[in-house]
Amino acid sequence: MVERKRKPRRQRRVRGGSPQRINIRTTDETYARLVIGAAVAQLSIPRFLIESTLRESTDGWSLREQRWWVERLDVVETRLIRIGVNLNQMAAATNATGELPDELAGALRYFEATLTLHREVLGAINPADPSREPGDR
């Protein structure tokens, strides 16, 4: 998968502008951590500070944390779609020839690894989700 380098996202403009301005002073070490964190999140430092602090949901996650988990779920969804297409093609070949493709074992291992990743992501997001019973794992 090719990684695209995204530019840091700019804060959306507010009608009439943002009237409040915040100036902070920090140590070199703290500033360096902010620079690294903003670069990893692909945000400007001011936007990184805002998204790391404000919480729009009742679960206590920052906007940055929410975005990070959405990206993880997107990776899992993409993998599931790809393996689903491959398994459908193998099933069609098996139905036509009556023989199992050699690639089936590898495809099933990839599918199981993806399901494990999916369970880990869901478990990290909400380990107490009552809809997930132990038998679902």
C-alpha positions in Angstrom: 0.0 0.0 0.0 1.5 3.4 -1.0 1.5 6.0 1.8 0.4 9.4 0.6 1.9 12.4 2.4 -0.9 14.6 3.5 -0.4 18.2 4.3 -1.4 19.3 7.8 -5.0 20.1 8.0 -6.0 23.7 8.6 -8.6 24.7 11.1 -11.9 25.5 9.5 -12.7 29.2 9.3 -15.4 30.5 11.6 -17.8 33.1 10.3 -16.6 36.4 11.5 -13.2 35.0 12.5 -11.9 33.5 15.7 -11.8 36.5 18.2 -9.9 34.7 20.9 -6.1 34.2 20.7 -4.0 32.1 23.0 -0.2 32.6 23.4 1.7 30.0 25.4 5.3 29.7 26.4 6.9 26.3 26.8 10.2 24.6 27.4 12.3 23.4 24.4 11.5 19.8 25.4 7.8 20.4 25.5 7.9 22.2 22.2 9.8 19.4 20.6 7.1 16.9 21.8 4.4 19.1 20.4 6.2 19.4 17.0 6.5 15.6 16.9 3.0 14.9 18.0 1.6 17.4 15.4 3.7 15.9 12.7 2.5 12.3 13.5 -1.1 13.5 13.5 -0.5 15.5 10.3 -1.8 18.7 12.0 -0.5 22.1 12.7 0.7 22.7 16.3 -2.3 24.9 17.1 -4.8 22.4 15.6 -3.0 19.5 17.4 -3.4 21.3 20.7 -7.1 22.0 20.1 -7.9 18.4 18.9 -5.8 16.9 21.7 -7.8 18.9 24.3 -11.3 19.3 23.2 -13.7 16.4 23.5 -16.9 16.4 21.5 -18.1 13.0 22.8 -19.0 11.8 26.2 -16.5 8.9 26.0 -13.7 11.3 26.8 -11.7 10.8 23.6 -10.1 13.8 22.0 -10.8 14.5 18.3 -7.3 13.3 17.5 -7.9 10.0 19.2 -11.2 9.6 17.5 -9.6 10.2 14.1 -6.8 7.7 14.9 -9.2 4.9 15.7 -11.3 5.7 12.6 -8.2 5.3 10.5 -7.4 2.0 12.1 -10.9 0.7 11.4 -10.6 1.9 7.8 -7.4 -0.2 7.4 -9.2 -3.3 8.7 -12.2 -2.7 6.5 -10.0 -2.4 3.4 -8.3 -5.6 4.3 -11.6 -7.4 4.8 -12.9 -6.2 1.4 -9.8 -7.3 -0.4 -9.8 -10.8 1.2 -13.5 -11.1 0.5 -13.0 -10.5 -3.2 -10.2 -13.1 -3.2 -12.2 -15.7 -1.4 -15.1 -15.2 -3.8 -12.9 -15.7 -6.7 -11.4 -18.9 -5.2 -15.0 -20.2 -4.4 -16.0 -19.6 -8.0 -12.9 -21.5 -9.2 -13.6 -24.3 -6.8 -17.2 -24.6 -7.9 -16.1 -24.6 -11.6 -13.2 -27.2 -11.3 -14.0 -29.1 -8.1 -10.5 -28.5 -6.8 -9.3 -26.2 -4.0 -6.9 -23.5 -5.1 -3.4 -23.7 -3.6 -3.7 -20.1 -2.4 -6.7 -20.9 -0.2 -4.7 -21.7 2.9 -2.8 -18.4 2.7 -5.9 -16.4 2.0 -7.6 -18.0 5.1 -4.6 -17.2 7.3 -4.7 -13.5 6.1 -8.4 -13.5 6.8 -7.9 -14.8 10.3 -5.1 -12.3 10.9 -7.4 -9.5 9.8 -10.3 -10.7 12.0 -7.8 -10.8 14.9 -6.8 -7.2 14.2 -10.4 -6.2 13.9 -11.2 -7.7 17.4 -8.1 -5.9 18.9 -9.2 -2.6 17.5 -12.8 -3.1 18.7 -11.6 -4.3 22.1 -9.4 -1.2 22.5 -12.2 1.1 21.5 -14.8 -0.4 23.9 -13.7 -3.5 25.8 -17.0 -3.5 27.8 -19.3 -3.5 24.8 -22.2 -5.7 26.0 -23.1 -6.8 22.4 -19.8 -8.7 22.1 -20.1 -12.1 23.9 -17.1 -14.3 24.6 -18.4 -16.7 21.9 -18.1 -14.0 19.3 -14.3 -13.9 19.5 
